[in-house]
Amino acid sequence: MSFLVLPDTVPHLKEDTSNWATFAMHFREAMLAMHHWGHFDGTQACPTPKDAANPMFVERQATKEWQRQDIVV
């Protein structure tokens, strides 16, 4: 299901940022619940192959999956 307009119950950041604290708290909680917060605080860094010149298939797949997740986030 997709929404063209978010429901009023979903906090959004106002242009004047007057609700930054509320928005930031809800955003962090949502990202933690979805296991994506690490993309924002740096604890889920993109995996790097042991040999960058010759990455193994599993390492390439892990990098592609991380990049996909990063786009989703």
N, C-alpha and C positions, 0 to 999 in steps of 0.2 A: 504494500500500500504506500502511496506517496501523497504528499500534501502540496498543493500549490501555495497555500498560506498556512503557516503554523497556527495551532490553536492558541488562544490567549493565555492558556495555562503554562505554555512553554516560555520561560524567560528569554528575552533577547536583549542584546546590548543596545541601549539607546544611543542615538547619534551624539548626544552631549555627554555620554559616558556617566551620567548621574547614577546609574544602577550598576556600576562596575563590580562592586563587592558582591552583590547578589548574583550577577551573571557569572562571575569567576567561580564562585562556590558551586553553583549548579553545573557549570561546564566541567569542572574538575570531577565532581561526583559522577556525572554521566560518563566521562572518559574512563574513570576507575571501574565503573560497573561494566563497561564494554571491554575492559582490559587493554585500553589504548593510551593510558596516561603516560606510559613510558616513552611514547613518541614525542611527548611534549617536554618531559623533564630530562630526557637523554639517557634513561636507564635501559631503553630498548633500542640500542644503536643498530644500524645496519650491519649484518654479519659480514666479516671480511674473510676471504679465503687465506689459507696458510701460505699458499704460493700464488700471489696475484697474477703472475704471468701464465700460470697453468692451473686454473681453478678446477676442482673436481665437480662432477655433475651434481652431487648433493649440495655442495657449496653454492653453485649457481642457482639451484632451485630455492635454497634458503634465502638468497639475496633477492630473487624475483618475488618470493612470497612476502618478504619484508617490505619491498617497494610497493607491492599491491596493497598491503595493509596500511602503509603510510599514505597512499592516495585515498583510501577509504576514510582514514582519520581526517 
